[in-house]
């Protein structure tokens, strides 16, 4: 676990250490909300409530659009930090999978 030396004054610390928790914290919370909706609510909770077939594609598409927005928001927030390259590369890998998921949800929506 990384430790921050609190005896130094704030002028000698890098901006990531001073502002780090809120720069990384907001994107993680948004991603957690999206994942909870897409991977717990839709496949587990909606079938238990017997509304899977009529409601799932619509909820999935809404959550997918939210997920795309979260990726773009996170990329914007993290662009000026040391996380820029890592998050950009991760976004390049994840973005096509999310678009593919959106396509299949759209096809399921058309079949309703």
N, C-alpha and C positions, 0 to 999 in steps of 0.2 A: 504494500500500500504506500503510495507516494505521500510524503509529508512536505508541508510548506513551512519554511522557517518564518515564524511570526515576529522574530526580533528585528528583522529588517524593516525599513520604512517603505511606504507604498511607492515612492519614487524609484527605488531600485528594482522593483519587481516588474516582470513583463506584463503587458496588458492581458494576456491569456490567463495569468494567475489571478489577477485582480478581478477580471470580469468573467472568468471561466465558467462559474457555476450557472449563470443565467444564459450564457451563449450556448452551452451544451444542454442545459436543463430544459428549455422550451422545446427544442426539436425532439428530445427524447420523450417528453410528455405527449406531444402531438403524434409521434409514431406509435406510442403505446396505446393511445385512444384508437387510432386507425386499426392496429392489429387486433385489439380487443373486439372491435366491431366486426371486422372481416373474418377473423379466425375463431371467435367464440360465439358471438351473437348469431351470426347467420348460419353456420353449420350445426350449432348445438342447441341454442335457445329457441330459434324459430321453429325447428322441427318439433320440439317439445310442446310448443304452443299450437301445433297443427296449422301453421301458416307458411310452411316452407315453399310450396309450389307456386303460390300466387304472389308472394312478396319478396322472396329471396333475390331474384335477378335485379329488381329495382333497388333494394337495399345494397346489394353488392356493387351496382353501378355507382350509386351515390357515394359509397365508401371508397370506391376506386378513384373517383374524381377528387374526393377529399385527400386520398393518398398521393395523387399526383401533385395536388396543391401543397401538401406537406413537404414533399421532396423539393419542390421549387422554393418554398419558403425557407427550408433548412439550408439549401444550397446558398441562398441569398444571405442568410444569417451567418453561415460558417465560412463564407468566401474570404473574409479578411482575418481568419485565424489560421493556426497551423493545421487545422483539420481539412482545409480546402481540397487538397489533392486526394486524400483518402475518401472523403465524402463524394467528391465528383466522380471518382472511379467506381465507387459503390453505386452511385446513382445511374451511371452508364450501364451497369450490369442489371440493376433491379428494374429500371424504367421499362425495358421491353417486356419483361414478364408481367408487369402491371398492365401494360397496354394489351397484351395477349389475353389476360384475364378479363379485361374490359370487353374485348371482342367476343369472347365466349359468353359472357353475361348478357351482352346485347343479343346474341343469337338465341339464348334461352328466353329473353324478354319477348322476342318476336314470336316465339312458339307458344306463348301464354294465350 
